[in-house]
Amino acid sequence: MAASLVFRLHDRGPELVREVLLERGWEEYDEEEREKEDWNLYWRGSDFRSSEYHNLLPWQRLNHHPKTAGITRKDYLARNLRRMRATFASSLYDFSPTAFILPNDYTHFLSEYNKQRLTRGPSVYWICKPVDLSRGRGIFVFEDIKDLVYDCSVIVQRYISDPLLISGYKFDLRIYVCVKSFHPLTVYIHQEGLVRFATEKYNLMSLQNLYAHLTNTSINKLGPFYRTQKEKVGQGCKWTMSKFRHFLHGQDINENLLWQRINNIVTLTLLTITPSVPSCPNCVELFGFDILIDVKFKPWLLEVNYSPALTLDCQTDITVKKRLISDLVDLMNYTLVDSLRKRAYQRRVFKKSCFPANLSSNASIPIFPKFKEDKFQKKSNGAQSNRTCTLPMLKTRHQLEKLNQRQSRQCSFIANNQRNLPPVDLNMIQPVSGGIITKTATNKNLNTILGPRSRTNVSVVNRQTCPALAPRLIGNRRLHESEVTDCDDTETEAELSVETDVSSLIHDIQKNGRGFRCPAVPWKLPDIHCTSNRRKRISAQKRPNVPPLRVGDFIRTFPFNTATLRASQHELNVKEIMQELHKLTNQLAKPEKKRRREKDAGNMDKDPEDFESLLWGPKDPPLISQCCFSSSDIKATGSLTKHLNLFYPFTVRNMDMKLKGYFGKKT
C-alpha cells in the first residue's frame, strides 16, 4: 500500500487547508509520532525563517517564497511602484493611485494637497491606511487635512472617488494569483475569485461610514445591513467571479481588454520584486490582489495580500476557496516518490531518482547531499552504518551533446559492419539485489536543493551510460508527461516515468553474478538516418520549456509566448516583457473587425517555436491567438518600434538608457 502524503500546519490553521487535504487522502503531521523531516507540505500564514528554506529536503514544499514583502506591505509596494514608474514609463505603472508614506513623505504630501486644493475642479479625497495592518483595520477616508491623525507609519493615497457601482454599492475584486516560480517567472491566476461589496450605498457625503466605503468582509459582516436583501447584490457582501462576468455581459465594454489589463497589473507588480526574490524551487505562493474598477472600466491596484484569508463566512466562500486550495495542491504536482519521503533515499541501491522526470537540459542539476547518519542511515545488526550515499550526477547539456555525437559515430560503424548488437557492456553497470548501480562521477559544486517534483528517471541514466539497455526498458511501458513541472522536457525524445523498481523491468539480470543473459531477440540499432526521426529530434530541441497551459481553474498568464518565456529565463529582461504586454493589450484594444482585417493581411507564418496561451478572465478562456493575431503578423503590418512609439510617451532609445541605469547594463 502506497504511503500517504503528510501536511504540516502552523498554529493549527487554516481549517480549510486541513479539510481539503484530508479529503484528498493526506495525513496531518504529528510531531510526537513522526520525525522532524517526515512531511511533504508545510503551510503557515506568516513567513518562514531563512533556515527553513535552506534546510528543505527534496520531498518538502513551503507555501511561501522568501522575500516577497516588497509587494505585500503597503509602504514597500508604494515605494517599489514609484521606483518602477520613474525607471520606466509613467503610463505603464499608472494603475496605482498616487501614494505617500508618512511621516517620511509628509512634506511631499502637503505640497500635493495644497496643489489640488488650489486647482479648480472636483473635490479630491484621500484614504489613510496603516502599512502593516490587514482586514481594514485603521483605515479612514478624509478630505480636509485636519482630519489626518495617525500614530504609526501609514500610507496616504488619493481616494478613487468614482468607482463602478452595482445597484449603488461599491465593490472590488479579490484575484487569486499563484506564483509557481520566480526564476523563471511563472504565474497562474485562478478563474474563480471573489467580488466583495460594501453593505451600504456609496455616498461621498458620509466619509466616516466605513460600511459604504470599505469592502473588507471582516468589517461589513458586522454591519447592520449585512443579512438584508440588497437589490442586485442580494444578501451578504460577496459574489463569485462567474456572477460578475454575467454582470459584465450587460455592459457595453470590451471584456477581453478589461481582463487583460487586470492581468497586466498582476505581471507588472510581480516584476517589481522578481529580481530580488531568491530562487527556491520547492516553494509556491498564493497572493490575493485587490482590484478596484472605476466608472471608465479602468482597473486599479489597491493592495496585494500575503496569505489571503481562507475563512468560510458564506456559501460563496465555500464555492470559491475550496476549489482554489484543491487546484493549488494539484499545481504543486506531488508524485508517488514524494510520499515515500526519506525512505526513498535511505536505500543504498539507487532504485528511485529524486530528479524530475522532465528535466530541462539547461537547468542546473543538483546532487543529493550526504545525509546525517542518525536520520538517513539504516541500522544493521544494532550498529549504525558509517556509509553515506550520494546520487549519481546526470550529464550536462554539453556533455550529452558530445556523448550523442560519439554514440552516433559508434552506431554508424557498427551498422556498417554488424547488424546485431553485442551483449551489454558490463563495465558501465553492476546488477545487484534489488536494483542497478550506475557508475558515474559526482559533482560537489552542484546545488544541494533538489527540484520540487520527484519522479524516477532511471531510463535517462541508462540511455546515457548504456544505450543498448533503452529498448528493454521501453518495452510495454507507456510514455508519461508530467502534468505540472517547473522543468519541462527538452530532450530529443520523450523520457519515461518509471514508478516501480528498475529491477522489476529488467528480466535478464542475473541475481547471483555479473552480466546479462543473451536476449532471445537480437539487439538492433535504430535507423539513425531516418529523415522523420531527425526532424522530430530537431523540432524537440527547439521546443521551449513551457509550463502547463491550465491546471484545474488556474490559467497560466505568464509566460504567454516564447518571447516572454525567454525574457524571464536566465537574466530577467523587463524591457522585452513590457513590450510584449503592450503589444498584446494594444491588439485587444482594437475593434474585432479591424483585428480580422489585419490578420487576413498578414503574410507571414506563425513562429514555429511559439506556443499557445489562454486569455484569463472570460468564462471559457479562449486562446490568445483567437483574440488577436500573432506577433509574426505584427511584424508583417509594421515594425515593433513604430507600434511602441505610438503608445509610449518616450522612445525605445530612452527606455534603453533608463534600463542601463536601473540594471547596471543594457538589457
LINPE-V937592 format. One record per residue. RES is the residue in one letter. SS is DSSP state (~ for helix, > for strand, _ for the rest). PHI is phi in whole degrees, 0 to 359 (* if undefined). OMEGA is omega in radians with two decimals (* if undefined). Layout:
BEGIN
RES,SS,PHI,OMEGA ; RES,SS,PHI,OMEGA
END
This chain:
BEGIN
M,_,*,-3.09 ; A,_,292,3.11 ; A,_,289,-3.14 ; S,_,270,2.99 ; L,_,285,-3.03 ; V,>,238,3.08 ; F,>,247,-3.11 ; R,>,231,-3.12 ; L,>,250,3.11 ; H,~,273,3.13 ; D,~,57,2.98 ; R,~,66,-3.12 ; G,_,215,-0.10 ; P,_,281,-3.05 ; E,~,294,-3.13 ; L,~,297,3.12 ; V,~,297,3.11 ; R,~,299,-3.10 ; E,~,298,-3.11 ; V,~,295,-3.09 ; L,~,291,3.10 ; L,~,295,3.09 ; E,~,295,3.13 ; R,_,273,3.08 ; G,_,93,3.10 ; W,_,283,3.04 ; E,>,240,3.14 ; E,>,274,-3.11 ; Y,_,290,3.07 ; D,_,234,-3.05 ; E,_,295,3.12 ; E,_,279,-3.09 ; E,_,256,-3.06 ; R,_,242,3.05 ; E,_,287,-3.00 ; K,_,297,-3.08 ; E,_,264,-2.99 ; D,_,272,3.08 ; W,_,208,-3.12 ; N,_,250,-3.11 ; L,>,225,3.07 ; Y,>,247,-3.09 ; W,>,246,3.08 ; R,_,212,-3.12 ; G,_,280,3.13 ; S,_,268,-3.10 ; D,_,281,3.12 ; F,_,271,3.05 ; R,_,283,-3.13 ; S,~,300,-3.13 ; S,~,296,3.14 ; E,~,290,3.04 ; Y,~,287,-3.08 ; H,~,290,-3.08 ; N,_,266,3.14 ; L,_,297,3.09 ; L,_,255,-2.97 ; P,_,303,-3.06 ; W,_,269,-3.02 ; Q,_,253,3.09 ; R,>,230,3.03 ; L,>,240,-3.08 ; N,_,266,3.06 ; H,_,219,2.92 ; H,_,278,3.09 ; P,_,285,2.98 ; K,_,59,3.06 ; T,_,253,-3.13 ; A,~,294,-3.14 ; G,~,297,3.07 ; I,~,238,-3.08 ; T,~,265,2.97 ; R,_,268,-3.02 ; K,~,299,-3.14 ; D,~,288,3.10 ; Y,~,295,3.12 ; L,~,297,3.13 ; A,~,298,-3.14 ; R,~,293,-3.14 ; N,~,291,3.10 ; L,~,294,3.09 ; R,~,296,3.12 ; R,~,296,3.14 ; M,~,292,3.12 ; R,~,293,3.12 ; A,~,283,-3.11 ; T,~,282,-3.11 ; F,_,249,-3.08 ; A,_,287,3.06 ; S,_,294,3.14 ; S,_,288,3.12 ; L,_,285,-3.08 ; Y,_,254,3.11 ; D,_,262,-3.09 ; F,_,266,3.12 ; S,_,237,-3.14 ; P,_,298,3.08 ; T,_,305,-3.02 ; A,>,228,3.09 ; F,>,226,3.14 ; I,>,261,-3.10 ; L,>,255,0.28 ; P,_,269,-3.04 ; N,_,301,-3.06 ; D,_,262,-3.04 ; Y,~,297,-3.12 ; T,~,296,3.10 ; H,~,294,3.11 ; F,~,295,-3.13 ; L,~,298,3.11 ; S,~,295,3.12 ; E,~,293,3.13 ; Y,~,298,3.14 ; N,~,294,3.12 ; K,~,297,3.14 ; Q,~,290,3.14 ; R,~,291,-3.12 ; L,~,278,-3.13 ; T,_,278,3.09 ; R,_,286,-3.12 ; G,_,156,-3.13 ; P,_,295,-3.14 ; S,_,296,3.13 ; V,_,253,-3.13 ; Y,_,244,-3.10 ; W,>,230,3.09 ; I,>,234,-3.09 ; C,>,247,-3.11 ; K,>,226,2.96 ; P,>,299,-2.98 ; V,_,288,-3.00 ; D,_,235,3.09 ; L,_,248,-3.11 ; S,_,232,3.07 ; R,_,60,3.04 ; G,_,77,-3.09 ; R,_,289,3.06 ; G,_,77,-3.10 ; I,_,269,3.04 ; F,>,209,-3.13 ; V,>,249,-3.14 ; F,>,213,3.06 ; E,_,244,-3.13 ; D,_,264,-3.07 ; I,~,294,3.12 ; K,~,292,3.10 ; D,~,273,3.13 ; L,_,277,3.12 ; V,_,230,-3.12 ; Y,_,212,-3.14 ; D,_,232,3.09 ; C,_,208,3.11 ; S,_,293,-3.08 ; V,>,228,3.01 ; I,>,240,3.12 ; V,>,248,-3.13 ; Q,>,241,3.03 ; R,>,292,-3.07 ; Y,_,281,3.11 ; I,_,283,-2.98 ; S,_,271,3.13 ; D,_,237,-3.12 ; P,>,286,3.00 ; L,_,292,-3.10 ; L,>,245,3.01 ; I,>,241,-3.07 ; S,_,57,3.10 ; G,_,88,-3.10 ; Y,>,254,3.09 ; K,>,284,3.13 ; F,>,209,2.95 ; D,>,220,-3.09 ; L,>,250,2.99 ; R,>,259,-3.12 ; I,>,259,-3.14 ; Y,>,264,-3.06 ; V,>,242,3.09 ; C,>,249,3.04 ; V,>,262,-3.14 ; K,>,287,-3.11 ; S,>,204,3.01 ; F,>,262,-3.12 ; H,_,222,-0.06 ; P,_,283,-3.12 ; L,>,295,-3.14 ; T,>,226,-2.99 ; V,>,236,3.03 ; Y,>,235,3.06 ; I,>,240,-3.10 ; H,>,281,-3.12 ; Q,_,296,3.13 ; E,_,265,3.06 ; G,_,214,-3.11 ; L,>,242,2.96 ; V,>,251,-3.02 ; R,>,255,-3.06 ; F,>,253,2.83 ; A,_,286,-3.04 ; T,_,260,3.01 ; E,_,230,-3.03 ; K,_,296,-3.07 ; Y,_,292,-3.09 ; N,_,205,-3.14 ; L,_,284,3.12 ; M,_,279,3.13 ; S,_,232,-3.10 ; L,_,291,-3.12 ; Q,_,279,-3.12 ; N,_,277,-3.09 ; L,~,293,-3.14 ; Y,~,290,3.12 ; A,~,258,-3.02 ; H,~,245,3.14 ; L,_,250,-3.12 ; T,_,251,-3.13 ; N,_,298,-3.12 ; T,~,296,-3.11 ; S,~,298,3.09 ; I,~,268,-3.02 ; N,~,288,3.11 ; K,_,290,3.06 ; L,_,263,-3.10 ; G,_,284,-3.08 ; P,_,289,-3.07 ; F,_,250,-3.09 ; Y,_,297,-3.05 ; R,_,265,3.13 ; T,_,277,3.11 ; Q,_,280,-3.04 ; K,>,245,3.10 ; E,_,42,-3.10 ; K,_,290,-3.08 ; V,_,291,-3.12 ; G,>,84,3.12 ; Q,_,283,3.12 ; G,_,75,-3.08 ; C,_,214,-3.09 ; K,>,222,2.92 ; W,>,239,2.91 ; T,>,275,3.10 ; M,~,295,3.12 ; S,~,298,3.12 ; K,~,292,3.10 ; F,~,292,3.07 ; R,~,299,3.11 ; H,~,298,3.09 ; F,~,295,-3.11 ; L,~,295,-3.13 ; H,~,300,-3.13 ; G,_,273,-3.14 ; Q,_,259,-3.12 ; D,_,273,-3.10 ; I,_,222,3.03 ; N,_,272,-3.05 ; E,~,296,-3.13 ; N,~,300,3.12 ; L,~,294,3.10 ; L,~,298,-3.13 ; W,~,296,-3.14 ; Q,~,293,3.09 ; R,~,294,3.05 ; I,~,294,3.09 ; N,~,298,3.09 ; N,~,298,3.11 ; I,~,300,-3.13 ; V,~,298,-3.08 ; T,~,295,-3.11 ; L,~,294,3.08 ; T,~,293,3.13 ; L,~,294,3.13 ; L,~,295,-3.13 ; T,~,292,-3.11 ; I,~,244,-3.06 ; T,~,305,-3.13 ; P,_,296,-3.05 ; S,_,264,-3.13 ; V,_,274,3.11 ; P,_,295,3.12 ; S,_,285,3.12 ; C,_,214,-3.02 ; P,_,293,-3.14 ; N,_,271,-3.07 ; C,>,239,3.03 ; V,_,216,-3.07 ; E,>,228,3.05 ; L,>,250,3.10 ; F,>,257,3.00 ; G,>,243,3.13 ; F,>,270,3.10 ; D,>,261,-3.05 ; I,>,241,3.05 ; L,>,250,3.12 ; I,>,248,-3.12 ; D,>,268,-3.05 ; V,_,294,3.09 ; K,_,269,-3.14 ; F,_,61,3.00 ; K,_,263,3.13 ; P,>,277,3.12 ; W,>,235,3.06 ; L,>,274,3.09 ; L,>,269,3.12 ; E,>,193,3.09 ; V,>,241,-3.05 ; N,>,263,3.01 ; Y,>,272,-3.05 ; S,_,56,3.12 ; P,_,303,-3.04 ; A,_,300,3.12 ; L,_,243,3.08 ; T,_,285,-3.10 ; L,_,251,-3.10 ; D,_,265,-3.08 ; C,_,203,-3.13 ; Q,~,295,3.10 ; T,~,297,3.09 ; D,~,299,-3.12 ; I,~,298,-3.11 ; T,~,298,-3.03 ; V,~,276,-2.94 ; K,~,284,3.14 ; K,~,293,3.08 ; R,~,293,3.13 ; L,~,301,-3.11 ; I,~,292,3.12 ; S,~,297,3.11 ; D,~,292,3.11 ; L,~,295,3.09 ; V,~,295,3.07 ; D,~,298,-3.13 ; L,~,293,3.10 ; M,~,286,3.01 ; N,_,58,3.04 ; Y,_,288,-3.12 ; T,_,233,-3.12 ; L,~,298,-3.12 ; V,~,296,3.11 ; D,~,298,-3.13 ; S,~,290,3.13 ; L,~,284,-3.14 ; R,_,51,-2.96 ; K,_,292,3.11 ; R,~,297,3.12 ; A,~,288,-3.08 ; Y,~,246,3.11 ; Q,~,288,-3.00 ; R,_,293,3.13 ; R,_,293,3.11 ; V,_,284,-3.11 ; F,_,278,-3.12 ; K,_,274,-3.05 ; K,_,234,3.14 ; S,_,278,3.05 ; C,_,260,3.06 ; F,_,269,3.05 ; P,_,297,-3.13 ; A,_,293,-3.13 ; N,_,254,-3.03 ; L,_,264,-3.12 ; S,_,294,-3.08 ; S,_,289,-3.12 ; N,_,257,3.13 ; A,_,273,3.07 ; S,_,289,-3.03 ; I,_,254,-3.07 ; P,_,278,3.00 ; I,_,245,-3.13 ; F,_,279,-3.10 ; P,_,289,3.06 ; K,_,291,-3.08 ; F,_,279,3.02 ; K,_,291,-3.03 ; E,~,297,-3.05 ; D,~,286,-3.10 ; K,~,247,-2.94 ; F,~,232,3.10 ; Q,_,249,3.13 ; K,_,283,3.07 ; K,>,277,-3.13 ; S,>,235,3.13 ; N,_,55,3.08 ; G,_,81,3.14 ; A,>,252,-3.10 ; Q,>,269,-3.09 ; S,_,284,3.11 ; N,_,265,-3.09 ; R,_,281,3.04 ; T,_,242,-3.10 ; C,_,237,3.04 ; T,_,235,-3.14 ; L,_,278,3.12 ; P,_,292,-3.13 ; M,_,274,3.00 ; L,_,284,-3.05 ; K,_,283,3.11 ; T,_,284,-3.09 ; R,~,297,-3.13 ; H,~,296,3.12 ; Q,~,295,3.13 ; L,~,295,3.12 ; E,~,296,3.11 ; K,~,295,3.12 ; L,~,295,3.13 ; N,~,296,3.10 ; Q,~,296,3.13 ; R,~,295,-3.14 ; Q,~,292,3.11 ; S,~,295,3.11 ; R,~,295,3.12 ; Q,~,295,-3.13 ; C,~,295,3.12 ; S,~,295,3.13 ; F,~,294,-3.12 ; I,~,294,-3.12 ; A,~,295,-3.14 ; N,~,280,-3.05 ; N,~,243,-3.08 ; Q,_,209,-3.04 ; R,_,280,-3.10 ; N,>,254,3.11 ; L,_,283,3.01 ; P,_,285,3.07 ; P,_,303,-3.08 ; V,_,295,3.10 ; D,_,289,-3.06 ; L,_,275,3.12 ; N,_,287,-3.08 ; M,_,262,-3.10 ; I,>,224,3.06 ; Q,>,228,3.07 ; P,>,285,3.09 ; V,>,229,-3.11 ; S,_,294,3.04 ; G,_,97,3.13 ; G,>,172,-3.09 ; I,>,231,3.00 ; I,>,252,3.13 ; T,>,260,-3.09 ; K,_,273,3.03 ; T,_,219,-3.14 ; A,_,277,3.09 ; T,_,246,-3.14 ; N,_,238,-3.04 ; K,_,282,-3.09 ; N,_,273,-3.09 ; L,_,283,-3.11 ; N,_,297,-3.07 ; T,_,271,3.10 ; I,_,264,-3.10 ; L,_,280,3.10 ; G,_,297,-3.05 ; P,_,285,-3.11 ; R,_,258,-3.08 ; S,_,253,3.09 ; R,_,203,-3.05 ; T,_,297,-3.06 ; N,_,224,-3.06 ; V,~,296,-3.10 ; S,~,298,3.11 ; V,~,296,-3.13 ; V,~,296,-3.09 ; N,~,293,3.13 ; R,~,288,3.14 ; Q,~,284,-3.06 ; T,~,265,-3.10 ; C,_,214,-3.03 ; P,~,298,-3.13 ; A,~,290,-3.11 ; L,~,280,-3.04 ; A,~,301,3.14 ; P,~,299,3.12 ; R,~,290,3.13 ; L,~,286,-3.08 ; I,~,284,-3.05 ; G,_,304,3.05 ; N,_,60,3.10 ; R,_,240,-3.14 ; R,_,278,3.06 ; L,_,288,-3.11 ; H,_,230,3.04 ; E,_,240,-3.09 ; S,_,300,-3.10 ; E,_,291,-3.11 ; V,_,222,3.09 ; T,_,200,3.08 ; D,_,282,-3.09 ; C,_,241,-3.10 ; D,_,273,-3.00 ; D,_,286,2.99 ; T,_,233,3.10 ; E,_,289,-3.08 ; T,_,280,3.04 ; E,_,210,-3.06 ; A,_,293,3.10 ; E,_,270,3.13 ; L,_,265,3.03 ; S,_,252,-3.06 ; V,_,253,-3.07 ; E,_,267,-3.14 ; T,_,251,3.12 ; D,_,297,-3.12 ; V,~,296,-3.09 ; S,~,297,3.13 ; S,~,286,-3.13 ; L,_,267,-3.07 ; I,_,253,-3.00 ; H,_,278,-3.04 ; D,_,262,3.09 ; I,>,284,3.08 ; Q,_,282,-3.10 ; K,_,286,-3.09 ; N,_,238,3.11 ; G,_,142,-3.11 ; R,_,267,2.97 ; G,_,105,3.13 ; F,>,246,2.95 ; R,_,286,3.10 ; C,_,292,-3.11 ; P,_,290,3.14 ; A,_,291,3.12 ; V,_,257,-3.11 ; P,_,300,3.06 ; W,_,285,-3.13 ; K,>,235,3.11 ; L,_,283,3.01 ; P,_,287,3.14 ; D,_,280,-3.07 ; I,_,285,-3.13 ; H,_,267,-3.14 ; C,_,293,-3.08 ; T,~,296,-3.11 ; S,~,295,3.11 ; N,~,295,3.14 ; R,~,294,3.13 ; R,~,295,3.12 ; K,~,295,3.14 ; R,~,296,-3.12 ; I,~,296,3.14 ; S,~,294,3.11 ; A,~,291,3.13 ; Q,~,292,-3.13 ; K,~,280,-3.06 ; R,_,292,-3.11 ; P,_,287,3.10 ; N,_,277,-3.00 ; V,_,260,3.04 ; P,_,296,-3.13 ; P,_,303,-3.11 ; L,_,294,-3.06 ; R,>,205,3.03 ; V,>,228,-3.04 ; G,_,64,3.07 ; D,_,261,3.04 ; F,>,277,-3.14 ; I,>,253,3.08 ; R,>,289,3.12 ; T,>,253,3.07 ; F,>,207,-0.01 ; P,_,285,-3.11 ; F,_,246,2.99 ; N,_,203,-3.07 ; T,~,296,-3.12 ; A,~,297,3.13 ; T,~,289,3.09 ; L,~,295,3.14 ; R,~,292,-3.12 ; A,~,290,-3.13 ; S,~,263,3.12 ; Q,_,270,3.11 ; H,_,59,-3.14 ; E,_,262,-3.05 ; L,_,295,3.12 ; N,_,250,-3.07 ; V,~,294,-3.12 ; K,~,301,-3.10 ; E,~,293,3.12 ; I,~,297,3.13 ; M,~,296,3.11 ; Q,~,298,-3.13 ; E,~,293,3.08 ; L,~,297,-3.12 ; H,~,292,3.09 ; K,~,300,-3.11 ; L,~,297,-3.13 ; T,~,296,-3.14 ; N,~,294,3.11 ; Q,~,292,3.11 ; L,~,291,-3.13 ; A,~,284,-3.13 ; K,_,284,3.04 ; P,_,299,-3.06 ; E,~,299,-3.13 ; K,~,296,3.13 ; K,~,292,3.10 ; R,~,297,-3.14 ; R,~,294,3.13 ; R,~,296,3.14 ; E,~,293,3.11 ; K,~,293,3.11 ; D,~,294,3.14 ; A,~,285,-3.14 ; G,_,293,-3.10 ; N,_,243,-3.13 ; M,_,251,3.12 ; D,_,284,3.11 ; K,_,291,3.12 ; D,_,303,-3.09 ; P,_,295,-3.13 ; E,_,273,-3.10 ; D,_,287,-3.12 ; F,_,229,-3.08 ; E,_,275,3.04 ; S,_,219,3.13 ; L,>,264,3.05 ; L,_,272,-3.12 ; W,_,292,3.02 ; G,_,124,-3.12 ; P,_,299,-3.09 ; K,_,303,3.04 ; D,_,248,-3.01 ; P,_,305,3.10 ; P,_,277,3.01 ; L,>,291,3.14 ; I,~,300,3.14 ; S,~,296,3.10 ; Q,~,278,-3.12 ; C,~,271,3.12 ; C,_,207,-3.06 ; F,_,285,-2.99 ; S,_,284,3.14 ; S,~,295,3.11 ; S,~,293,3.08 ; D,~,292,3.09 ; I,~,297,3.11 ; K,~,296,-3.13 ; A,~,288,-3.09 ; T,~,264,3.12 ; G,_,163,-3.09 ; S,_,286,-3.14 ; L,~,295,-3.13 ; T,~,298,3.12 ; K,~,297,3.14 ; H,~,295,-3.10 ; L,~,292,-3.11 ; N,~,294,3.11 ; L,~,287,-2.99 ; F,~,244,3.10 ; Y,_,272,3.11 ; P,_,279,3.12 ; F,_,212,-3.09 ; T,_,274,3.11 ; V,~,296,3.11 ; R,~,296,3.10 ; N,~,296,3.10 ; M,~,297,3.12 ; D,~,299,-3.14 ; M,~,295,3.12 ; K,~,290,3.12 ; L,~,296,3.14 ; K,~,298,3.11 ; G,~,285,-3.08 ; Y,~,279,-3.08 ; F,~,259,3.14 ; G,_,91,3.09 ; K,_,198,-3.11 ; K,_,286,-3.14 ; T,_,264,*
END
